[in-house]
Amino acid sequence: MIELTIGNISKTYPNRAQALRGINRVILLGLCFLLASNDRLKHMLLRVVATLYEPDKGQFFFEDSDVVAQLSHLLQFILDTMF
């Protein structure tokens, strides 16, 4: 089964409101549910995991690859390929 590990992810909005603070989870991908009392929290977490937003701190691994560390390399590759 594919594993997604989220380690101490934090993200702050531009107005300094904290969207995510120290989220730690291990998710086995398949059919899963994301339950939280706050829809904004779920929305921001999914955007960070989808790499639409870069977290302020923390890391997450897809299998054994550190997605946050490789994000800048991936974005540079996309820019080099497109332009």
C-alpha positions in Angstrom: 0.0 0.0 0.0 1.2 3.5 -0.8 2.1 5.6 2.3 2.0 9.4 2.8 3.7 10.6 5.9 3.1 14.2 7.1 5.6 15.5 9.6 5.0 18.7 11.6 3.4 20.7 8.7 2.6 24.3 9.5 1.2 27.0 7.1 0.3 30.6 7.8 -2.0 32.8 5.8 -0.6 36.1 4.5 -2.6 37.9 7.3 -0.6 35.9 9.8 -3.5 33.6 10.8 -2.3 30.1 11.3 -3.9 27.6 9.0 -2.0 24.5 10.0 0.1 24.0 13.1 2.2 20.9 13.7 0.1 18.4 11.7 1.6 14.8 12.0 -0.1 11.9 10.3 0.7 8.7 8.5 -1.8 7.9 5.8 -2.0 4.6 3.8 -3.5 5.7 0.5 -6.5 3.9 -0.8 -9.9 4.8 0.3 -9.5 7.3 3.2 -11.5 10.1 4.8 -10.3 13.4 6.1 -12.3 14.4 9.1 -11.8 17.7 10.9 -14.0 20.2 12.7 -12.8 23.0 10.4 -13.2 23.0 6.6 -10.4 25.5 6.1 -8.0 23.1 7.9 -8.9 20.3 5.5 -8.8 22.6 2.5 -5.3 24.0 3.4 -3.9 20.5 4.2 -5.1 19.1 0.9 -3.6 22.1 -1.0 -0.2 21.6 0.8 -0.2 17.9 0.1 -1.1 18.6 -3.6 1.9 21.0 -3.6 -0.3 24.0 -4.5 1.1 25.7 -1.4 4.5 25.2 0.1 4.4 24.7 3.9 6.1 27.2 6.1 7.7 24.4 8.1 7.6 20.6 8.2 7.9 17.9 5.6 5.9 15.2 4.0 7.0 12.0 2.3 5.3 10.2 -0.5 6.7 6.7 -0.1 10.4 7.5 0.6 10.6 10.8 -1.3 10.7 14.1 0.6 8.1 16.1 -1.4 8.9 19.5 0.2 12.7 19.2 -0.4 12.1 18.2 -4.1 9.4 20.8 -4.8 11.8 23.5 -5.9 13.6 21.0 -8.2 10.3 19.9 -9.7 9.1 23.5 -10.3 12.4 24.4 -11.9 12.1 21.3 -14.2 8.6 22.3 -15.2 9.7 25.9 -16.0 12.7 24.7 -18.0 10.5 22.3 -19.9 7.8 24.7 -20.7 9.9 27.8 -21.6 
